Amino acid sequence: MIATKEAKKEIFKLHGGSETNTGSAEGQIALFTQRIEHLTGHLKTNKKDHRTEAALLDLVGKRKQLLSYLKNHEIERYRAIIAKLGLRK
């Protein structure tokens, strides 16, 4: 499922603090995680979709950069978002 406006608002409300706080690292990480899960499911059925695979790798890289930023600057926020989203680190 591609994130609609309402779904994005809900993601930012849960992880970013408010619906309008779209720039927070936690909100962006949560949005990227949702999109990564969607693309992973798509690639399980469409194995030869190389463009989507490239987009997936881009999203994983962006999420990794944001996670490393949080890890280096605010370790408590990093630990909280990892636990909340259930990411392996």
N, C-alpha and C positions, 0 to 999 in steps of 0.2 A: 504494500500500500504506500503510495506516495503521500507525503505529509501535506495535508490541507492547511489552510490558514488557522483553523480551529485547533488542529492537532499540534501545530507549531506553537501556538499560544499556550497550550496545555503543557508542552515540553518545557518552555521557558518559565512558565509559572511554577512548575515542580522543581526545576533545577536551577533556574536563573534568579529566582526571587520574585519576579513579577512578569507579567505578559510583555511589557515593553522593554525589559532588560535583555535585549537580544545580543548584546555584546559581551556578556559575561562568559568566562572560560567554561564554567560548568554547563551553561545552556548550550554553548556551541558544541561541546564534547557530547552532550546528550543527543543533540540533533544529528551530529555525524554518526553516532552509534546507531541511531534509528535508521538512517539512510544506508549504513553499512550492512545492517541486518537485512534490509529489503533487497539490496543488490546481491547479497550472498544467496538468498533464496532464488532470485532470478537466475543466477549463474548455475545453480544446481540443475535447473531444467534446460538452460540454454548454454551448453558447454562451449560452443564455438563463438560466442558473442565477445569478441576481443575488445571492442570499444568500451563495453560495460566493465570488463575486467580492468582496463586501464583507469577508468573513472573510480573504480573501487580502490585501487592502489593509491590513487591521489587522495581519496578521503581518509584512508588509513594513515597516510603520511601526515595529513593535516591534524588528525586527531592525536597522533603521536607527538607532534610539535607542541600542541596545547597542553598535553599531559606532562611533557618534560618541563614546560614553562612553570606549570603549577608545582611540580615536584621540586624544582630549584628555588622557587620564590615563596610558596606558601604550602608547606608539606601537609598541614591539617586539611586544607581544602582538597588537596590531591587525594589523601586517604579517604575522605568522605565521598568524593565522586566515584572513586574506584569501588568502594563498598556498595554505594547506592546503585550503580549500573551493573555490578557484577563482572567487572573486567578483570582479566588475569594480568597481573604485574608482579 
